[in-house]
Amino acid sequence: MEEKPSGIRAFEIAREISPQFEKQLIAARVNERVVDLATELIEDSSIVFIKAMDPEAHEILLHSTSHIMAQAVKRLYPEVKVTIGPSIENGFYYDFDIEKPFNDDQLIAIEAEMQKIINEDLPVKRLELSREEAITRFQEMNETYKVEIISELPEGEVISVYEQGEFIDLCRGPHIPSTKRAGAFKLLSVAGAYWRGDENNQMLSRIYGTAFHDKKSLKKYLFLLEEAKKRDHRRLGKELGWFSFHDDAPANAFFHAKGTTIYNGILDYVRESNTQHHYEEVNTPLIMSAEMWKQSGHYDNYRENMYFTKIDDRDFAVKPMNCPGHTLVYSAVPRSYRDLPIKMSEFGRVHRHEKSGVTHGLFRVRTFIQDDAHVFCTENQIQAEVDDILDQVYEVYSVFGFDNIHVELSTKPEKSIGSQEVWDKAESALESVLKARGIDYQLNPGDGAFYGPKIDFHIKDSLNRSWQCGTVQLDFSMPERFGLTYTGEDGQDHQPVMIHRAVVGSLERFLGILIEHYAARMPVWLAPIQVKVIPIADRHEDYARSIVNTMRAAGIRVDANWKNDKIGQKIRQAELEKVPYMFILGDREVDEKKVSVRRHGTGDIGSFDLAEVSEQILSEIRERADQKI
């Protein structure tokens, strides 16, 4: 590109290419930093223009639309005070201080006003103000929440605001160049939220919304949103009798027999996988001394989420994590370099005090089982052990049907412990494994734990939602805090490295993810009832009982419908219960000693010998594969 004068703005360069091209843009990436199109270029720069349909554009569209929503609210309800309005994954929200919470009718009016603002094609301008100017300006508007935010900013920090028409908002940006370039949007719901998440503060009215670059993308997202509501694990779990929640144990799941079957199926498979990867299972106490939690660092950094009790005048805590207990198991006997790596797994129940406002079905409960494991190894063994963990992670996710996996690598933060040499070695080991396997990953510089770098795994479900489940974390802190050692080849004591590993994470949360991923149509190996036997009439019941007994003896979870209902009602009931297979038994089946097989969601698939169909179902269960006879 030809040389441009210093001070030229990004949109002016785009306009020189073509006025029509410039109208398609919403931002630019200058020297790898996403900025407004009005940004001046004052030094040699690389520039890439961002169109509305580009992935980088979505967050900008979301945040800009939240400003348009806030402007519409202020036009309709001038007495309202605005607080914060960030973008979130596939959406945005804005919190308002209003006397009465917003209702659905008001959302319709706000949407109409938002469209007017978009049609007005208001320029969106960035302004930088001094601390005093910013405080004065928002005080004059009686926006006390903004004044509070500004007052707490560090001295000397640049304070930027964005102005569109009569509306101004505190924001870092970047934003679209004018309201006309906003995409298609929809306001979704209203909720309550405390200012800054503190229940001692003012209750605010929060409006959620979403936006996309065109109506087609918005329509697709809204369809998936409706589908997600149908798949809500809380509703399905209650309807199917898998689990329930009760005020006598708030935010804790009560698993019924069928739900426990699925839960144990997940646990049994992960346990089997752990055995294949040479973990030895341990079991540590639920309650341990407060002194131990102080030694581990949890007391100082996590105590507001912990439950405490007193026994014999001594303070104890219910464990929120399993790792300190594993250090005590490690230290119970002398260790040699010949013993390493030592790989411990535990399906340990942990308790964490979550605020009632953030608990959510199985996704966020106050007690759950974590598929924890810890590897104690030498520094030279880190790479091989991490490689093995990645093998296990991908194997397990594949069995559950998750093949779209996003990986993030987080490195040394500002506050950390351990020498730079050890950090370099640990980060290099994690990165080398990812590169050697050809795994694409996102680098998060400075986002590691204070004790070591980490790899996080995010799985995409059938509705394209992302869930962070697995993690690999290198820890140099806990072995030091607990004085863990092993005798090296030189006869001297050395400190092991501790690798924290979870694959599915919380079993409760993972079960919730699976229910919504499968829409509760669990694969045969996980289904609480794998076959429903349905005799058409009373005269077929003896044959039905013989089939039930034969299949139970073979290890298939089978049930029968003995009700005196019509066959259509019985089939419909089995479909509602999402049983994978139905065996329909009538005169012909009794005479031929066969079963008429029906598959959930598919319909009739034919008549089979019992031994033949049983073996195929058993094969499906053994292989944990959805073979569909």
N, C-alpha and C positions, 0 to 999 in steps of 0.2 A: 504494500500500500504506500502511496506517496506520502511524503512528510507533511504533517499538519501543524498549524501554529499552536503554541502553548496556550492553554485556556479553552480550547475548543471543547464543546460538550459532546457527550456520547451520541445524543440524538441527532446532532448536526452532521456527524460522520455518516450515520445511517441514512439521513435525508439526502446526502450527496450521492449515496448509492442509488436511492430511489425513494421519493416521497411515499409511495405505496408500501415499500419495504419497511420504512420507519413506522408506519401506522400499525404494522403487525407485531411490533415489539412492546415488551413491558419492562425490560431491564437489560443490563449488560454485565458481563464478567470482565473486569479490568485487572490484569495481573493476578488472575485467579480469585479476585474478590468480587462478589456480586454487589452491584451498585445501581442507583437510580440512573435513568437515561439522561438526567440533567447534570450529572457529575462532570466536572471540568477535568480534562486531562492535562496535567502540568509537567509531566515527565515522560520519557520513553515508556510506552506501554503496549502490551498485547491486549486486544479487545475481541470478545466474542459476544454477539448479540443474542438475547434470549427472547424467544417467541412464547406466546401464551401456552402452546401445547407442549413445550419442553418440560422435562421433569423438574428442573430447577425453578420453574415459574410457579409451581403449584403453591408453595408456601407463601410466595409474594401475593398471589391472588387471594389466598385465604386471609392473610393479615390485612390486606387492603380492604377486603370486603367487611372485615370486622369493624374497621373505621367507618365505612359507609353505614353499617348498621347503627353504630353509636351516634353518628350524625343524624340519622333518621329518628332515633329515639329522642334525641335532644330537641328536634324540631317538633315532635308530637307531644313530648312531655318535658317542657323546659325546666321544671323543678328538679328533675332527676340529676343525680351526681354520678359521673362516670368513674370507674376505677381502673381495671386492667382488662385487656382484650387480646390475648395471644392466639396464635395459630396452634392447632394440635394436629395429630395425625388425621388427615382427610377432613379436617374441620376447623372451627374456631369457636370461641365463646367470648362474651363480654359480660362483666359483672356490673350491675347498677344498684345504686342506693335509691330505692323508691319505696313509698309508704306501703303500697300493696303490691304483691308479686304480679308479674305479667301473666296474662292468660292467653289462650289460643286465639281468641278474637283479636287481641292486641297484636299478636304476631302477624296476622294477616295485614293489619293496617301498617305495621312497620315494614313488611315486605314491599307494600305498594309505595311507601315513601322512599325506600331504598332504590326502587326502580326509577323514581323521579330524579333522584340524585345522580344516578348513572346516566340518565338521558340528558341531564343538564351539562354533561361533559365538563365538569369542574376541574381545572388544573390542580394537581397535587404538588405542593411545594415543600421542600425541606428548608428549615431555618435552624440556625444554631444560635443559642441564647446563653448569656451568662447566667450564673446561678441566681443572682438577684433579679434579672429580667424575667427569668422563667417563673420564679416564685411570685413576683408581682403580677404577672399576666394571669396565672391560674387563680391567684387570690381574688383578682377582679372578677373572674368568672364564678367565684364561689366553689371552685373545684378543689375541695379540701383534701381529697385523697391524693390528687396529683401533687399538691403542695407537700404532703407528707413524704411521698416518694422522692421528690426532688431534694428535700431537706436531708435525706439520708444518703444521698449520693456523695462519693468521695470528693474532696476539694480538688478543683482543677479538672474534673471530668467534663468532657464536651457534652453539653445538653442539647439534644436535637428534638425538634418538634416537626410535625407535618400538618400542613394547613390545606384545607379544601373548602372553598366558599367561606361560610361563617364558622366552620368547625375547625378546631385545632386540637391536636392530641400529642402527648409526650410519646416519642417513639424513636428507636434507632434506625428503623427502615431495613432494607429499601422498600419502595412502594411503586405501584403503577404510576405512569405519568399523568393520567387523568382518569376521572371516574368512569368515563365512557369505555375504557379498556378493561373494566371488570367483566368477569365471565357470567355464566349462569349460576344462580345461587338458590338456596332454600334454607329457611329457618326451621329448625327441627324440634326443639323442645325448650322447656323452662325448668330450672331447678333452683334450689336454694344453695347458697355457699357463704361461708363466713369470710369476712375480710381477712386475707392472708392465711386462711385455713385455720384460724384460731377461734374455737367455739366461744371464747370470751369476748370476741369482737362483734361488730354489727353484722346481722344477717342480710345478705344481698340477694338480688334476683339475677340469676344467670340465664342468659339466652344462648343456646347452642345453634350453630348453623354450619353449612358447608357450601363450597363453591368449586366450580370446575371451569375450564376454559370454554366449554360449549355445552349445549343442552343435552346432547347425546351422552356425554360422559357423566353429566349430573344424573340423568335418568338411569344409567347403568348402576351408579353408586346407590341411588335411592332404592333400586330393586334389590341390591345386595343387602341394604339396611333392613328392608322389610323381611328378606329371607333370614337375616340374623335374628329378628324378633321371633320368627317362627321357630328358630332353632335354640332359643334361649334355654340354657341348660337348667335354669331354676324352674321354669314351667314344665319342661319335659321330665325332669327328675321327679317332680311332684306327681304329674299325670301318670307316669309309669311305675310309681311306687318304689323308686330307686333310693331316694334319700329325702330327708325333711329337715327343717330348721325349727327350733323352739326357743321361746323366751327364757326358758330355764337354763339355757346355755347359749347365750347370744353369739352369733357369728361362728357357730360350731356346727358341723354337719352330723346328722344322725343317719348312718347308712343302714338301709333295710337289707333284707336277705339278697335281693337281686342286685342292688347297688354294691353290696359287699362282694358278690361274685365277680363283678366287673373290676372292682378295686383290686381284689386279690389276683385277678388275671394280669393286670398291669404289673403288680408287684412281683408275681411269680416269674414273669418274662424277664424283667430287669434283673431279678436275682439270678436267673439262669444265665443271662448275659454276663453278669459280674463273675460268675464261676468260670465261664469260658475265657474271661480276661484275667483270671488268676487273682481275684480279690478274695480275701478271707473275711467272712462276716463276723462282726462283733456286736455287742449290745451294751450300751452304757446307761447309767441311771438317769431318771427323769429329773431328779432334784439333786443339785450339788451346791457346795458351800459358796457363799458370796465372795469369800476370799479368792476362790479359784477364778470367779468371773472378773474380779478386779485384776488378777494376774494376767488374764487373757486380754484385757482391755475392753471387754464388753460392758463392764460396769460403768466405765467413764463415758463410753460412746453410744451405749444402747439401752441404758437402764430404764428410760421412760417406756420402752416396749417390753419390759420384762416383768414377770410376776415373782414376788418375794414372799417368803414365809419364815417363821422362826421355830426352831426345834431345839429343845434343851438350852434355851437362851443363846442360841447361835443362829446367825442369819444364813438363810439358804435361798436359792433361786431356782425356779423351774426353767429348764434349759430352753433357750431360744434357738440354739444351734448345737450341732454335734461335735464340732471340731475340737474344743478343749478336752472333751472326754477321750478323744482318740489320742491326744498327746499323753494322757495319763496311762492309757493302755501301752503305748510305745515305751514309756519310761519305766514300766513295771519290771522289765528285765533288761540286762545288758545287751547291747546290739553291736554287731560287727559289720564291717563293710561287706562281708560275705552274705549277710542276711538281707541286704538291700537289693532291690527295692522292697519295702514292706507295704502291701496294698490292703487297706482296711475299708470295708463297706459297712454301712448300717442304714437300715430303714428306721431311723430314729424319729420318734414323735417329738415335735417341738411346739412350744407355746409362745406366741407373740401378742402383746396387747396392741391391737390395731384400733384406732378410733372408729366409733360407730359410723361416722360419715364416709369412711373409705372402704368398709367391708362390702363385699359383693359376691353373694352366692358362694360357689366353690372357688372362685377366682381369688378371693382374699378373705381368708378365715383366720381365726385366732389360734387354732391348733391344726397341725397337719403333719403328715409323714414326708420327710425329705429323703430322696434317694442319694444320700451323702456317701462320698468315698474320699479317702485321703491316701496319697502315695507319699511315703517317706523315702527319699532317694538321695544320691550324691548329685553334685552339680553336673557331672559328666553324664548322668543318666536322664537328665531332664528331657532332652529331645526325644529319646526313644519312648519314654513314658507318655509324653504328650501325643506322640504319633499313635500310640496304642489307644489312648483316650479318644482321639479323633475317629479311629476305626470303629470304636464302640458307639460313639454318638451317631455316626452316619448309618450304622447297622440298625440301631434301635429306631431311629426316625423313619427309616425306610419301611420297617415292619409295620409301623403305625400309619403309613401312607403319606409321610411328609418328605417330599423330594425337593421342595423349593426352600433352600436354607441360606440365610444371609449371615455372614460371619463378620465380626468386628474384633479388631486387635487394639487394646488400650495399653498405653505405655506410661512411663514414670511420671507421676504428678509432682507438683512443686514440693509438697510435704511428703517425704518418703523416708524410709529407713534402709540401711544396707549400703554397701559401697557402690560406686558407679561401675566398677568392674563387674560386680555380680549382676547388677541391673542390665548392663550391656549383654552379658552372657545369656541372661534369662530372656530378654527381648529378642535376641538373635535366635535363640532356640525356638521360641514360639513362631517367629516369622519364617524361619527356615523350614519348619514342618509345613506351614501353610503353602509356601512357595513350592516346595518339593512335591506336594500333592496337587499343585495347580489350582488351589482354592482361591477364588477371588475374595478379597476382604476389604473392609473399610478400616482405615487407620484412624484411631482416636488419640492423637497425641496428648499426653498429660492427663488421661482419663483413667489410668490404672488405679488399683487399690494402693494404699500407702505402703503395703507390705510386698507388692509385686505386680508385674504386668498380668494381663488376663486376656482370654479369648471368650467371647460370648456368642451364642448361637441363637438365631431368630428363625423360627419356622413360620411358613405361610400356610394358612389353612385353606379349605375349599372355597371360602369367601374372600380369599386374598388378604386376610388380616394377618398381621405379624405378631408373634408371641415369643418373647425371650424365655427360653427354658434352660438350655444347657450352659455350663460355664466351666472354664479351666483357669485356675488362678494359682500363680506361684507365690509362695509365702516364705519370707525369711524372718518374719517377726515372731510368730508363735513358737517355732522351735527355740528361738533365743530366749523368749520370755519364760519358757518352761524348762530351759536348760537341757534340751534334748541333745544327745550325742551318740556317736557310734565310734568304735575303734577302727582306725584306718589301717592300711597296709603298713604304715610307719609305726604302728603301735600307739599313736597319739589319738586324743579325742578330737573329733570333728563334728561340726553341726550339720545335720541333714537339711535338705530342702523339703518343704511340705507343699504338695500339690493338692489343692481343693478341687474336687470334681463333682458335678451333678449333671445328669443326662436329661431326665424329665423334670427334675426339680421337685416341687410340691406335687405329691400324687393327687391331692384333692384338686388342685388347679389344673393339672394335666388331664384328669378325668373330665373336668368341665370343658376343656378345649376339645377333647375327643368327642364329647356328646354333640357339641355344636359343629364340629368338623364333619361328623357322620350324620348329622340330623337325628341322632339317637339310633340310627340303623347300624348297630355295631357289627363288625365282622364276626363270622361264626365263632371263631376261637374266643372272643370276648363276650358274646351274647349270653345273658344270664339264663335264658331258655333257648336252646339251639333248635329244638324240634317241637312242634305242637301236633299231637295226634288228635284227629277229629273224626270220631265215628259218626256216620250219618244217622243211624237209628240205634235203638236199644239192642237189636239183634247183632249188632256189629261190635258190641263192647267187649266181649270175651277176646276176640281177635285183637282189639285195640290194647287190652291189658297185656296180652302176651308180647306185643310189639314194644310197649313201654318197658316192660321188664327186661327184654332182650337188649334194648338200646342202653338202658341204665347200666346193665352189666358190662356193656362195651365201653362205658365211660362218656356217653353222650348225655348232655343235660336235656331231659325230655319231660314234657308235661302233657296232659290231655284235657280236653274240654268234655266233661261228662254232662253238661247241662242239656236240658230237653228243649233246645232251641233249634230253629231252622238252620240248615247248613250254611246259607248265606250269612246269617248273623254270626255263626261260629267263625267263619273265614274272616269276616270284617273285624271281629274282636282280636283275632290273631294278628291281622294287619296292623291294628291300632297298637298292639303290644310290641310290634316290630320284631316278631319272631322270624328268624331267617328262613326256616323250612316248616311247611305244613304237610302232614301225611293225611290225605282224605281217604276214609275207608268205607266202602259200600259193599253191595252184594258181589260185584265182580271181583273186588280186591280180596274178599274172603274166599271166594271160590278158587281164584288163581294163586292165592297166597302171595299177593303182591301189595304194593302201596302206590297210590296216586300222589305224586309229589307236586307241591306248589311252592314257588319261591317268592319271598316277600318283595313286593314292588314289581315283580315280573309276571307272575301268574302261573298257570299249569305248565309243567315241563315234561310230563310223561309218566308212564307207569314203570316201576322198577321192582326187582327182587329186593327184599329187605337187606340181605347180606351185601348186595352190590351197592345200594345207596348208602348204607351205613359205612362201608369202607371208604367211599368217596368223601363223606362228611368227616370221618375220622382223619383222612388225609388232609383235608382242608384245615382241620383243627391243629394237627401236628405241624404242618408247614406254615401255619398262621398266614395263609394266603386266601384271598377271596376268589376261589376258583369258579364258583357258580356252576353247579352240575347242569 
